[in-house]
């Protein structure tokens, strides 16, 4: 699977080079104590194929702090979040878990910048090609949990009934993140 919207290998080379150089130079600070977050209503879009990519520098602990996602309720949600010291992609649709990728890799360096990319393409025939996670340009392949969506599954991302959020979980206004985010797309 190619990463939608970023077919060039230069995309990952640039991420790896910037990570080696210390990360991005401009960022937004999110402070859970101030309840800071960004949100945007979505218009109907592609709920089967998308890419999230961003830089993050944040303490990697807490009760599932939500980095980025979209949701309308606990039954319709898609979040990329920390689960302890591990990175987790957790998507629910119609009340059923459809994607759960949690790395075996732990992220302990609170001072490091990480470039994270999630490529999602449920049109792929092979289940493991439907979601791919990269950190600093290297694909994560070892997961504690690895549940992949069915072919052609749709998720709350790109749905006009969901709100896109950065820095917290939207449907219940919780799981705020502490840290810095940059170059989010």
N, C-alpha and C positions, 0 to 999 in steps of 0.2 A: 504494500500500500504506500503510495506517495502521500505526503502530508498536504492536504488541500490548501491551496493558496501559497505554497512555498516549495515548489518542486525542485528548486535549485539546491545543490549540495552546499553552495555558498552560505545559505541560511544557517546551517549547523556549524560550518567553519567559523562564521562570524560570531556565533554564540560562544563557541569554545574559546576563541581568541579573546573576546571581551571578558569571559570568566577568568582566564589566566591573567588578564590585566587588572582585575579587581572589580569588574562589573560596570554598570552604567554610571553616568555622572549626574543625572537628574532623576528625582524620584518623588513619590508622594508618601507621606508618613501616615500610618494608620495607628491610632491609639485606642484600644478597647475601653479604657477609662473614660474617654470622651465620646464613645459610641460613633466613631467615624466610619463612614462607608460611602460608596458611590452606587447609584442605581439608575436604571433606565428601562422604561417600558419598551418592549420589543414589538416590532411589526412582524407579520408572518414572514418566515424565511425558511431556510433549509434546516430541518431538524434531523436529517440523516447524515450530513457531511459538514464538518466544520473543524476549525483549528483554534485552540487557545494557546497563546504564547506570552510569556512575561518574565521579568526578572523579579526575584523576591529576596529580601534579606530580613529575616524574622526569627524570633525564638521559635523553635520547633517543638513546642510542648503545649499542653493545655487540653481542654475538652473539645476536640474537633473544631478548632478555629477554621472558618471557611475563607479560603483565599479568593475564589471566584466561582460563579455559578449562575444558575437561573432556577426559579421555582415559583409556584403559585400555592402550594400546600405541601404537607408531609407526604402526600401520595403522588405528587408531581414535582420532582426536584432533580437537579444535576449539580453536583458540587465537586470541586477540587479542593481538598482540605488536608490539614495535618491531622494525623491520628497518633498521638504521642509523638515519637520521633520519626514517624514514617509518613510518606506521602500517599494519599488515597484519593482515587476517583470513585465517586459513589453516585450512581444515577438510579432513580426510582420513577417508574411510569405506571399509572393505573394502580398504584399501591404495591407493585411488584418490583423487586430489585432487578434491574436489567444490566447494570455494569457495576462491578466492584473490583478494582485493581488497587491493591495495597502493597507497596514495595516491601521486600525483605530488607532492603538497604535502609539504614538509619541515617538521619541527618542531624548531627550533633553540633555543628559549627554555627553558632548564632551570629557570628560576625561575617560569615561568607555570603556572597551573592550567588544565587542559583538561577540559572536560566531554565525554565520549565516549559515544555511544549506538550500539549495533548492533541493528537490527531484522532478524529473520530470519523469513521466512514462505515455505516452499517450496511451499505450496499455490497461490501466485499463478501465473497463466497466463503472464505476461511474465517472462522470465528476470531482467531487471535490477530487477524489483520484489521478487525473492526475498531480497535482502539489501541493506540500506541502512545507510550509515555517516554519522553526524553528529558534528561537532566544534563545540562551543560553540553548538549549536542550528542550525548550517548544514550542509546535506547536502553530503557530498563526492561529486563527480561526475566527477572527473578521476583516473584510475587508471593506474599503470604496468602492473599486471596486473589483469585483470578476467575471472575464470572464475566463472561462476555455477552453482549446483546445478541438477540436473534437477528437474522438477516432482515434488512429493511426496517428495523426498529426505529421509532421516532422518540425523541427526548424533549424535555422542556426548553432546551436551547433553540432559539429561532421560532418559538411559539408566541403568538400574540397574547395568549392567556398567562404567560409567565413574565416575571420581571428579572432582568439581568442585574446581578449584584457583584460588587467587588468589596471585600472586606468584612462581610458578615453573611449569615443565612437570612434570607428575606422573609419567608413565610411566618416566622415567629419572632423576628428581630433579635436573634441571639447568635452566638458563636462568632463574636467579633475577633478580628486578628490584630495583633500588635506587630509592627514592623514597617518595612518600606517595600513598595512596589513600583516598578518602572516599565516603560515600553510595553504596555499591555495591548494585545490585539488578538 
